[in-house]
Amino acid sequence: MALEVNGKTIETDDHGNLADPHTWDQDVAMAIAAADDTMGELTQEHFDVLKYLREEFFNNNGNQPMERQINKDMGKIWGKKISSKDLYNLYPGAPSKQGNRIAGLPYVNRKGGY
């Protein structure tokens, strides 16, 4: 599979995740989200989560946090207590799976978030 973004072809795997995470930018994220029927327009909160996921992956040896960790860390970043429901409102297909896909990261093959 492939995406066309700003005249460039971006390769994806069978799950829709980018073949090369380094080809990601905000325009690519918006194109991936636009192709997903469960996503609306990306907001600053969406991009906060995407930035967090990418930083975890690139700065922590390929770490792709589970949902409980995403929830806790985003609460710290946003300075307020948030629930899993808050994250699922942003990423109805699961923050750790759909979020990673839109963040341009490799496919996560695991169950659950805890």
Order of alpha helices (4+ residues) and beta strands (2+ residues): beta-beta-alpha-alpha-alpha-alpha-alpha
